[in-house]
Amino acid sequence: MKHKLFEEVVLNKDIPGKQLKKGDVATVVEYHPVSKGEDGYSLEIFNALGDTIAVITVPESAIGRLNKNEVFSIRTLEAA
């Protein structure tokens, strides 16, 4: 397992169906190992007030670690 449960991670790609964009921050809530192929993770995404706005499952390549030289930013969700 590359990422720990409840670790904050960053999306490496857009998730259009959920209005999520590359660079959005998510929290790892489940790890999905597979015997052949790419492991996956379930992620919970929160708005700026701490409300859950999405729970998604993505392959490991779709997320990365946060770095100390990065800062948070606010953006408005696009209308669905």
GIUR-V618742 format. One record per residue. N is the residue number from 1. SS is DSSP state (A for helix, B for strand, O for the rest). BURIAL is b if it has 24 or more other ideal C-beta (glycine too) atoms within 12 Angstrom, else e. Layout:
N	SS	BURIAL
N	SS	BURIAL
This chain:
1	O	e
2	O	e
3	O	b
4	O	e
5	O	e
6	O	e
7	O	e
8	B	b
9	B	b
10	B	b
11	B	b
12	O	e
13	O	e
14	O	e
15	B	b
16	A	e
17	A	e
18	A	b
19	O	e
20	B	b
21	O	e
22	O	e
23	O	e
24	O	b
25	B	b
26	B	b
27	B	b
28	B	b
29	B	b
30	B	e
31	B	e
32	B	e
33	O	e
34	O	e
35	O	e
36	O	e
37	O	e
38	O	e
39	O	e
40	B	b
41	B	b
42	B	b
43	B	b
44	B	b
45	B	b
46	B	e
47	O	e
48	O	e
49	O	e
50	O	e
51	O	e
52	B	e
53	B	e
54	B	b
55	B	e
56	B	b
57	B	b
58	B	b
59	B	e
60	A	b
61	A	e
62	A	b
63	B	b
64	B	b
65	B	e
66	O	e
67	O	e
68	O	e
69	O	e
70	O	e
71	O	e
72	O	e
73	O	e
74	O	e
75	O	e
76	O	e
77	O	e
78	O	e
79	O	e
80	O	e
